[in-house]
Amino acid sequence: MPLGFHRKPTGKPGEWFYCIKHAKVEEGPECPAKDRLGPYATREEAARALELADERNREWKNDPRWSDRTENDGRPE
């Protein structure tokens, strides 16, 4: 039988997060880590969390340091 332990979100006031479950910006945070992105330095940056994640994912995907493709034919060597 579960003992009823609840994980308390960790973070500090002044740190901003974006909760993907509730689609909202939080200070502190309020929601568990599995449901949030951050921390961000400002509320505005946290509000752009999904856009920033998309930009970073595209940069990573197109970074040749993280690719198995060769310059010749786009296939691994």
N, C-alpha and C positions, 0 to 999 in steps of 0.2 A: 504494500500500500504506500503511495507517495506520501512523503512527509510534509509536502506543501511549501517547499522552499521556492521562493521567487527571486529571480536574478534582478538586482537593482541596476538600472542603467548607470554607466560610469561616464563621467565627464565633468567639466568645470563651468561655472558661470562665465560668460564671455566667449565660450566656444559655441559655434553654431553648427547645426546639423539639419539634414533634410530627411524626413521620415517618408520612405517609399510606400509604406502601408497606408498612412493617412494623408499622403501628398501635402505635407506641410513643413514649414521651417520651425525648428525648435531651438531654444537656448538651453544648454545644460547637460545633457539631453533629457527627454522624457521617455522615449521608446527604447527597446532593447537594440543592441548593436546589429543584430541580424536584419533589422528593419530600417536601418538608417545609413546615410552617407555622411562623411565628415570626419573630423571637425573642419570647419571653415573659419576664416578670420572675421568675416562679417556676415550679417543677415543677408545682404544682397548676393554675396557669393554662394551662400547655402541655397538661396532661392533659384540659382542657376545650376544646381547640382547635377541634374539629369543632362543638361546641355554640356556641362564641363566633362562629365563622364563619357558622353558620346564623342566629344572632341579628342579626349585622351585615348579612347579606344581606337579611333581612326588613326591617330598618330602612331600608336603602338603597332597596329596592323600594317601600316605602311613603312615602318622603320626597318631598314635592311638588316640591322643588327639582330632582329628577332625573327628573321625569315629564313626558311630552308631553301628558298628559290635562288637560282643562279641568275646572273645578269643576262645570260645568253638566251635561254628558252623558257624561263619562268618555272622550270622544274628543279627539284633537288638534284644535287650532283651525285 
